[in-house]
Amino acid sequence: MKNINPNKTLAELTVAEFMELQNSMNNKDNKLYAYGIKGIAKILGCSRSKAAEVKKSGILDDAIFQNRNIIVVDVEKALQLFGNKK
């Protein structure tokens, strides 16, 4: 985005400028997420009951975002946290 005028409308961008903009946005958030206890089990390579135990233990709290019964897990952070606690 070094040469793109932020005051240009999207319609005024050249193909090269548009591709540069798109690539810069794609590189910002390349995180992988897993969902639910099943997702935690898949990340850790264990059973769902063991994944529930790990979640309940609090080891992965910094990698888990939960709203009621919806669980979203940042995979990279979960693996880092789990590796530090072994």
VOSEKE-959344 format. One record per atom (N, C-alpha, C): chain; residue number from 1; residue in one letter; x, y, z; atom name. Coordinates in nm, 2 decimals, padded with zeros to 4 digits. Atoms other than C-alpha are relative to their C-alpha. Layout:
<sites>
SITE, A, NUM, A, X, Y, Z, CA;
...
</sites>
This chain:
<sites>
SITE, A, 1, M, 00.08, -00.12, 00.00, N;
SITE, A, 1, M, 00.00, 00.00, 00.00, CA;
SITE, A, 1, M, 00.09, 00.12, 00.00, C;
SITE, A, 2, K, -00.09, -00.11, -00.01, N;
SITE, A, 2, K, 00.30, 00.22, -00.03, CA;
SITE, A, 2, K, -00.04, 00.12, -00.10, C;
SITE, A, 3, N, 00.03, -00.11, 00.10, N;
SITE, A, 3, N, 00.18, 00.41, -00.34, CA;
SITE, A, 3, N, -00.15, 00.02, -00.03, C;
SITE, A, 4, I, 00.15, -00.02, 00.02, N;
SITE, A, 4, I, -00.20, 00.39, -00.31, CA;
SITE, A, 4, I, -00.05, 00.12, 00.08, C;
SITE, A, 5, N, 00.06, -00.12, -00.06, N;
SITE, A, 5, N, -00.37, 00.72, -00.25, CA;
SITE, A, 5, N, -00.12, -00.04, 00.08, C;
SITE, A, 6, P, 00.11, 00.04, -00.08, N;
SITE, A, 6, P, -00.61, 00.66, 00.04, CA;
SITE, A, 6, P, -00.13, 00.08, -00.03, C;
SITE, A, 7, N, 00.12, -00.07, 00.04, N;
SITE, A, 7, N, -00.85, 00.92, -00.11, CA;
SITE, A, 7, N, -00.06, -00.04, -00.13, C;
SITE, A, 8, K, 00.06, 00.06, 00.12, N;
SITE, A, 8, K, -00.90, 00.72, -00.43, CA;
SITE, A, 8, K, -00.12, -00.08, 00.03, C;
SITE, A, 9, T, 00.12, 00.10, -00.02, N;
SITE, A, 9, T, -01.23, 00.54, -00.47, CA;
SITE, A, 9, T, 00.05, -00.13, -00.05, C;
SITE, A, 10, L, -00.03, 00.13, 00.04, N;
SITE, A, 10, L, -01.22, 00.17, -00.53, CA;
SITE, A, 10, L, 00.00, -00.01, -00.16, C;
SITE, A, 11, A, 00.01, 00.00, 00.14, N;
SITE, A, 11, A, -01.32, 00.23, -00.89, CA;
SITE, A, 11, A, 00.11, 00.06, -00.07, C;
SITE, A, 12, E, -00.11, -00.07, 00.06, N;
SITE, A, 12, E, -01.02, 00.45, -00.96, CA;
SITE, A, 12, E, 00.13, -00.08, 00.01, C;
SITE, A, 13, L, -00.13, 00.08, -00.01, N;
SITE, A, 13, L, -00.76, 00.18, -00.86, CA;
SITE, A, 13, L, 00.03, -00.07, -00.12, C;
SITE, A, 14, T, -00.04, 00.08, 00.11, N;
SITE, A, 14, T, -00.56, 00.01, -01.12, CA;
SITE, A, 14, T, -00.01, -00.15, 00.05, C;
SITE, A, 15, V, 00.00, 00.14, -00.04, N;
SITE, A, 15, V, -00.55, -00.37, -01.12, CA;
SITE, A, 15, V, 00.11, -00.03, 00.10, C;
SITE, A, 16, A, -00.12, 00.02, -00.08, N;
SITE, A, 16, A, -00.20, -00.37, -00.97, CA;
SITE, A, 16, A, -00.03, 00.06, 00.14, C;
SITE, A, 17, E, 00.03, -00.06, -00.13, N;
SITE, A, 17, E, -00.31, -00.13, -00.69, CA;
SITE, A, 17, E, -00.10, -00.08, 00.08, C;
SITE, A, 18, F, 00.11, 00.08, -00.06, N;
SITE, A, 18, F, -00.62, -00.34, -00.62, CA;
SITE, A, 18, F, 00.07, -00.13, 00.06, C;
SITE, A, 19, M, -00.06, 00.12, -00.04, N;
SITE, A, 19, M, -00.41, -00.66, -00.60, CA;
SITE, A, 19, M, 00.10, 00.03, 00.12, C;
SITE, A, 20, E, -00.09, -00.03, -00.11, N;
SITE, A, 20, E, -00.15, -00.49, -00.37, CA;
SITE, A, 20, E, -00.08, 00.02, 00.13, C;
SITE, A, 21, L, 00.08, -00.03, -00.12, N;
SITE, A, 21, L, -00.43, -00.37, -00.14, CA;
SITE, A, 21, L, -00.06, -00.13, 00.05, C;
SITE, A, 22, Q, 00.06, 00.13, -00.04, N;
SITE, A, 22, Q, -00.59, -00.72, -00.14, CA;
SITE, A, 22, Q, 00.11, -00.09, 00.07, C;
SITE, A, 23, N, -00.10, 00.08, -00.06, N;
SITE, A, 23, N, -00.26, -00.89, -00.06, CA;
SITE, A, 23, N, 00.04, 00.05, 00.14, C;
SITE, A, 24, S, -00.04, -00.06, -00.13, N;
SITE, A, 24, S, -00.18, -00.65, 00.22, CA;
SITE, A, 24, S, -00.11, -00.03, 00.11, C;
SITE, A, 25, M, 00.11, 00.03, -00.09, N;
SITE, A, 25, M, -00.52, -00.72, 00.38, CA;
SITE, A, 25, M, 00.00, -00.15, 00.03, C;
SITE, A, 26, N, 00.00, 00.14, -00.02, N;
SITE, A, 26, N, -00.48, -01.10, 00.34, CA;
SITE, A, 26, N, 00.11, -00.04, 00.10, C;
SITE, A, 27, N, -00.12, 00.03, -00.08, N;
SITE, A, 27, N, -00.14, -01.10, 00.52, CA;
SITE, A, 27, N, -00.02, 00.04, 00.15, C;
SITE, A, 28, K, 00.02, -00.05, -00.14, N;
SITE, A, 28, K, -00.28, -00.93, 00.84, CA;
SITE, A, 28, K, -00.06, -00.11, 00.09, C;
SITE, A, 29, D, 00.07, 00.09, -00.08, N;
SITE, A, 29, D, -00.50, -01.21, 00.96, CA;
SITE, A, 29, D, -00.01, -00.14, -00.06, C;
SITE, A, 30, N, -00.01, 00.14, 00.05, N;
SITE, A, 30, N, -00.39, -01.56, 00.86, CA;
SITE, A, 30, N, -00.02, -00.10, 00.11, C;
SITE, A, 31, K, 00.01, 00.08, -00.12, N;
SITE, A, 31, K, -00.50, -01.71, 01.19, CA;
SITE, A, 31, K, -00.10, -00.12, -00.04, C;
SITE, A, 32, L, 00.09, 00.11, 00.01, N;
SITE, A, 32, L, -00.67, -02.05, 01.20, CA;
SITE, A, 32, L, -00.08, -00.01, 00.13, C;
SITE, A, 33, Y, 00.09, 00.01, -00.12, N;
SITE, A, 33, Y, -00.96, -02.11, 01.43, CA;
SITE, A, 33, Y, -00.06, -00.14, 00.00, C;
SITE, A, 34, A, 00.07, 00.13, -00.01, N;
SITE, A, 34, A, -01.12, -02.43, 01.56, CA;
SITE, A, 34, A, -00.13, 00.04, 00.09, C;
SITE, A, 35, Y, 00.12, -00.03, -00.06, N;
SITE, A, 35, Y, -01.47, -02.45, 01.70, CA;
SITE, A, 35, Y, -00.05, -00.11, 00.09, C;
SITE, A, 36, G, 00.05, 00.10, -00.09, N;
SITE, A, 36, G, -01.61, -02.63, 02.00, CA;
SITE, A, 36, G, 00.10, -00.09, 00.07, C;
SITE, A, 37, I, -00.08, 00.10, -00.07, N;
SITE, A, 37, I, -01.49, -02.91, 02.22, CA;
SITE, A, 37, I, 00.06, -00.10, -00.11, C;
SITE, A, 38, K, -00.05, 00.09, 00.11, N;
SITE, A, 38, K, -01.46, -03.12, 01.90, CA;
SITE, A, 38, K, 00.13, 00.06, -00.07, C;
SITE, A, 39, G, -00.11, -00.07, 00.05, N;
SITE, A, 39, G, -01.22, -02.85, 01.76, CA;
SITE, A, 39, G, 00.12, -00.01, 00.09, C;
SITE, A, 40, I, -00.11, 00.01, -00.09, N;
SITE, A, 40, I, -01.01, -02.86, 02.07, CA;
SITE, A, 40, I, 00.06, -00.14, -00.01, C;
SITE, A, 41, A, -00.05, 00.14, 00.01, N;
SITE, A, 41, A, -00.99, -03.24, 02.05, CA;
SITE, A, 41, A, 00.08, -00.02, -00.13, C;
SITE, A, 42, K, -00.07, 00.02, 00.12, N;
SITE, A, 42, K, -00.88, -03.22, 01.69, CA;
SITE, A, 42, K, 00.14, 00.07, 00.00, C;
SITE, A, 43, I, -00.12, -00.07, -00.01, N;
SITE, A, 43, I, -00.61, -02.96, 01.77, CA;
SITE, A, 43, I, 00.10, -00.08, 00.08, C;
SITE, A, 44, L, -00.09, 00.07, -00.10, N;
SITE, A, 44, L, -00.47, -03.17, 02.06, CA;
SITE, A, 44, L, 00.02, -00.15, -00.04, C;
SITE, A, 45, G, -00.01, 00.14, 00.04, N;
SITE, A, 45, G, -00.53, -03.51, 01.89, CA;
SITE, A, 45, G, -00.04, -00.09, 00.12, C;
SITE, A, 46, C, 00.05, 00.08, -00.11, N;
SITE, A, 46, C, -00.73, -03.64, 02.18, CA;
SITE, A, 46, C, -00.15, -00.02, -00.01, C;
SITE, A, 47, S, 00.14, 00.02, 00.00, N;
SITE, A, 47, S, -01.08, -03.75, 02.27, CA;
SITE, A, 47, S, -00.07, 00.13, 00.04, C;
SITE, A, 48, R, 00.08, -00.12, -00.04, N;
SITE, A, 48, R, -01.36, -03.50, 02.32, CA;
SITE, A, 48, R, -00.01, 00.01, 00.16, C;
SITE, A, 49, S, 00.01, 00.00, -00.14, N;
SITE, A, 49, S, -01.38, -03.60, 02.69, CA;
SITE, A, 49, S, 00.13, 00.06, 00.06, C;
SITE, A, 50, K, -00.13, -00.05, -00.05, N;
SITE, A, 50, K, -01.01, -03.53, 02.74, CA;
SITE, A, 50, K, 00.01, 00.15, -00.04, C;
SITE, A, 51, A, 00.00, -00.14, 00.04, N;
SITE, A, 51, A, -01.05, -03.20, 02.54, CA;
SITE, A, 51, A, -00.08, 00.09, 00.10, C;
SITE, A, 52, A, 00.09, -00.07, -00.10, N;
SITE, A, 52, A, -01.33, -03.10, 02.78, CA;
SITE, A, 52, A, 00.08, 00.02, 00.13, C;
SITE, A, 53, E, -00.08, -00.01, -00.13, N;
SITE, A, 53, E, -01.10, -03.17, 03.08, CA;
SITE, A, 53, E, 00.11, 00.11, -00.02, C;
SITE, A, 54, V, -00.10, -00.10, 00.03, N;
SITE, A, 54, V, -00.82, -02.96, 02.92, CA;
SITE, A, 54, V, -00.06, 00.14, 00.01, C;
SITE, A, 55, K, 00.07, -00.13, 00.00, N;
SITE, A, 55, K, -01.06, -02.67, 02.86, CA;
SITE, A, 55, K, -00.04, 00.04, 00.14, C;
SITE, A, 56, K, 00.05, -00.02, -00.13, N;
SITE, A, 56, K, -01.20, -02.70, 03.21, CA;
SITE, A, 56, K, 00.12, 00.04, 00.09, C;
SITE, A, 57, S, -00.12, -00.03, -00.09, N;
SITE, A, 57, S, -00.84, -02.69, 03.36, CA;
SITE, A, 57, S, 00.04, 00.14, -00.01, C;
SITE, A, 58, G, -00.04, -00.14, 00.01, N;
SITE, A, 58, G, -00.79, -02.34, 03.23, CA;
SITE, A, 58, G, 00.13, 00.03, -00.08, C;
SITE, A, 59, I, -00.13, -00.01, 00.07, N;
SITE, A, 59, I, -00.47, -02.41, 03.04, CA;
SITE, A, 59, I, -00.02, 00.09, -00.13, C;
SITE, A, 60, L, 00.02, -00.06, 00.13, N;
SITE, A, 60, L, -00.62, -02.28, 02.71, CA;
SITE, A, 60, L, -00.08, 00.13, 00.01, C;
SITE, A, 61, D, 00.09, -00.12, -00.01, N;
SITE, A, 61, D, -00.82, -01.98, 02.85, CA;
SITE, A, 61, D, 00.04, 00.12, -00.09, C;
SITE, A, 62, D, -00.04, -00.11, 00.08, N;
SITE, A, 62, D, -00.61, -01.72, 02.67, CA;
SITE, A, 62, D, -00.02, -00.02, -00.15, C;
SITE, A, 63, A, 00.03, 00.04, 00.15, N;
SITE, A, 63, A, -00.68, -01.90, 02.33, CA;
SITE, A, 63, A, -00.14, -00.02, -00.03, C;
SITE, A, 64, I, 00.14, 00.03, 00.02, N;
SITE, A, 64, I, -01.05, -01.95, 02.38, CA;
SITE, A, 64, I, -00.09, 00.13, 00.02, C;
SITE, A, 65, F, 00.10, -00.11, -00.01, N;
SITE, A, 65, F, -01.33, -01.70, 02.31, CA;
SITE, A, 65, F, -00.13, -00.07, 00.01, C;
SITE, A, 66, Q, 00.12, 00.07, -00.01, N;
SITE, A, 66, Q, -01.66, -01.82, 02.44, CA;
SITE, A, 66, Q, -00.11, 00.10, 00.03, C;
SITE, A, 67, N, 00.12, -00.07, -00.02, N;
SITE, A, 67, N, -02.01, -01.68, 02.43, CA;
SITE, A, 67, N, -00.11, -00.10, 00.02, C;
SITE, A, 68, R, 00.09, 00.11, -00.04, N;
SITE, A, 68, R, -02.25, -01.91, 02.61, CA;
SITE, A, 68, R, 00.05, -00.13, -00.04, C;
SITE, A, 69, N, -00.04, 00.13, 00.04, N;
SITE, A, 69, N, -02.22, -02.24, 02.43, CA;
SITE, A, 69, N, 00.08, 00.00, -00.13, C;
SITE, A, 70, I, -00.08, -00.01, 00.12, N;
SITE, A, 70, I, -02.02, -02.11, 02.13, CA;
SITE, A, 70, I, 00.14, 00.02, 00.04, C;
SITE, A, 71, I, -00.14, 00.00, -00.04, N;
SITE, A, 71, I, -01.65, -02.18, 02.16, CA;
SITE, A, 71, I, 00.08, 00.02, -00.13, C;
SITE, A, 72, V, -00.09, -00.02, 00.11, N;
SITE, A, 72, V, -01.39, -02.04, 01.92, CA;
SITE, A, 72, V, 00.14, 00.00, 00.06, C;
SITE, A, 73, V, -00.14, 00.02, -00.05, N;
SITE, A, 73, V, -01.02, -02.14, 01.96, CA;
SITE, A, 73, V, 00.10, 00.05, -00.10, C;
SITE, A, 74, D, -00.12, -00.04, 00.08, N;
SITE, A, 74, D, -00.71, -01.97, 01.82, CA;
SITE, A, 74, D, 00.09, -00.11, 00.00, C;
SITE, A, 75, V, -00.08, 00.13, 00.01, N;
SITE, A, 75, V, -00.52, -02.28, 01.70, CA;
SITE, A, 75, V, 00.14, 00.02, 00.04, C;
SITE, A, 76, E, -00.14, -00.03, -00.03, N;
SITE, A, 76, E, -00.17, -02.13, 01.71, CA;
SITE, A, 76, E, 00.02, 00.03, 00.15, C;
SITE, A, 77, K, -00.02, -00.04, -00.14, N;
SITE, A, 77, K, -00.21, -01.98, 02.06, CA;
SITE, A, 77, K, -00.03, -00.12, 00.09, C;
SITE, A, 78, A, 00.03, 00.12, -00.08, N;
SITE, A, 78, A, -00.37, -02.30, 02.19, CA;
SITE, A, 78, A, 00.11, -00.10, 00.01, C;
SITE, A, 79, L, -00.11, 00.09, 00.01, N;
SITE, A, 79, L, -00.08, -02.51, 02.07, CA;
SITE, A, 79, L, 00.12, 00.06, 00.09, C;
SITE, A, 80, Q, -00.11, -00.06, -00.08, N;
SITE, A, 80, Q, 00.17, -02.26, 02.23, CA;
SITE, A, 80, Q, -00.03, -00.02, 00.15, C;
SITE, A, 81, L, 00.04, 00.01, -00.14, N;
SITE, A, 81, L, -00.02, -02.26, 02.56, CA;
SITE, A, 81, L, 00.01, -00.14, 00.05, C;
SITE, A, 82, F, 00.00, 00.14, -00.04, N;
SITE, A, 82, F, -00.06, -02.64, 02.57, CA;
SITE, A, 82, F, 00.15, -00.05, 00.01, C;
SITE, A, 83, G, -00.14, 00.04, 00.00, N;
SITE, A, 83, G, 00.31, -02.69, 02.48, CA;
SITE, A, 83, G, 00.08, 00.06, 00.12, C;
SITE, A, 84, N, -00.07, -00.06, -00.12, N;
SITE, A, 84, N, 00.42, -02.45, 02.77, CA;
SITE, A, 84, N, -00.04, -00.07, 00.13, C;
SITE, A, 85, K, 00.05, 00.06, -00.13, N;
SITE, A, 85, K, 00.21, -02.64, 03.03, CA;
SITE, A, 85, K, 00.04, -00.15, 00.01, C;
SITE, A, 86, K, -00.03, 00.15, 00.00, N;
SITE, A, 86, K, 00.33, -03.00, 02.94, CA;
SITE, A, 86, K, 00.11, -00.03, 00.10, C;
</sites>
